Amino acid sequence: MDESFGKWLSIIHRNLCSFMDNAFPGSDIGHGPRRFLVEIALFPGHTQEEISERLLMDKTTTARAVKQLEQRGYINRKRDPYDRRRYRLIPTQKGEEMLPLVLEARRKAHIALSHGFSEEDLAQTASILRRMADNAVRLRTEIGESNH
């Protein structure tokens, strides 16, 4: 096959990131931390590890985003009363106020990306992309394990 999946996924990703950054001019967080903020705001009280698993992200990237969100006043970390080693992530008022704006921008991006596709096309595409994402995570995990 001559076409690279990565090429097309990269083009989509770069343009979506640019759209999201332009939707929030002057924002003190980028598109990466905004993804984490959405998960934390939608699932308050989840741990950093749970958010990492939900987004299929590595722990280092999650820790960096959580630190930035906390430093900029979008979330707070609360010690888990049952397991003092763990912290629960809670959005602040600033974080909660950002949620509907981010969700609206995501909705607009979804409408633009799905333009001209039938519901069946979209369902099939989502299924294929989900399977590819699972394969990519498995590939990253296998490489990480083989290097240790």
N, C-alpha and C positions, 0 to 999 in steps of 0.2 A: 504494500500500500504506500503510495507516494505522499499522501496527505498526513500531516501530523495533527493528532488530537490536541496536543499541547499548544500548537500554533493558534488554533481557533479558540480554545479555552482561554489562552493568554489574551487574545484580542478582546474577548468578551469581558474578562476580568479587569483589564486595564481601563476599558471604557466605562464600565460600571463604577470602578473606583473614582475615576475622574468626575463622573456624573454626581456621585455622592459627595465628593469634596466640594464641587461647585454648588451643591444644594445647601451647604453649610459654610458660606464664606465667613472667615474670621473665627471659625470654631477652633478651640484649643485642643481638640482631639481629632485624629484622622479616622479613615474608614475602618481600619482594623480594630481599634479600641471601641468604636461605635457598635461593631458586631457583638462584642462582649457585653457592652452596656445593655443592648436589647435583651440578650439572654438573661442577664442579671435582673433587669427590670421586669421581665415576663415571669421569671422564676425566682423571686426574692427568697433568700435564705438558703439557696443552694451553696455548696462549697466550691472552692476554686477547682477542685478535681472533677466535680460533677459538671461544671460549666465546660471544662476542657473536654470531657467525654461527649457532651451534647453537641459541641461544635467540631468534634473530631480534630482537635488541635493538640499540639504537644504542650507539655506542662510549662516549658520555659516561655513560650509565646504567651500562654495564658497568664503566667506570673507577671510578665512585663506589662501586659495590657491592664491587668488588675491594679498593679502599682500606679500606673499612669492615671487610671480612672479615680483611684483613691486620692492621689496627690492633687488632682484638679477638682475635687469636690463632687464627683458624680456618684460615688458609692462609699459605703463604710464597711469595714470588716468588724464583725461581732464574734467574740469567742463563743464557740459551741458550749452550752452549759453541761452537756453530757459527755463531751470529749474535748477536754481543754487544749488538745493539740490542734484542733481544727477551728477554722473560722468560717462563719456564714457571711455571705455577701448580700448587702442590702442597698438598694438605690437610695440616694438622698433626694430631697425635693428637686434639686437641679437635675438629677438623673431622670426622675420621673417626668419632669417637664420636657425633656429631650425625646422621650420615647415616642409620643404621637408624631413628632416631626420626622423622626427616622423611619417610622413605619409608613408614613405617607410617601416619603421619598422612595422607599423600597417598593411600594405599590405602583408608583409611577414607572419605575424601572421595569417592573414585571410586565406592566401593560405594554411598554415599548418593546421589550424583548419578545413578547408573545404575539405581537401584531402579525396578522396574516396566517396564523396557525390555527388549525381546528383543535377542539378539546382533545380529540384522540391523538393528534400530533403531539400536543403538549404533555399528555399523560405518558406517551411512549418515550418522549425525550427525557422527561423527569426520571422515569424508570431506568433508562440507559445511563444517564448521568449519575444517578445514585449508585448503580452497580460499578461504574468506573471509579467513583469516589471511594467506594469500599475497596476496590482493587488497589487504588493508589495508597490508601492507608495501610493496607496489608503489605504492599511493596516497601513502604517506608519502615514499617515495623520489622519486616524480615531483614532489611539491610542493617537497621540499628542493632538487631540481635546478633547478626553475623559479625559485626565489628567488635563485639565484646567478648 
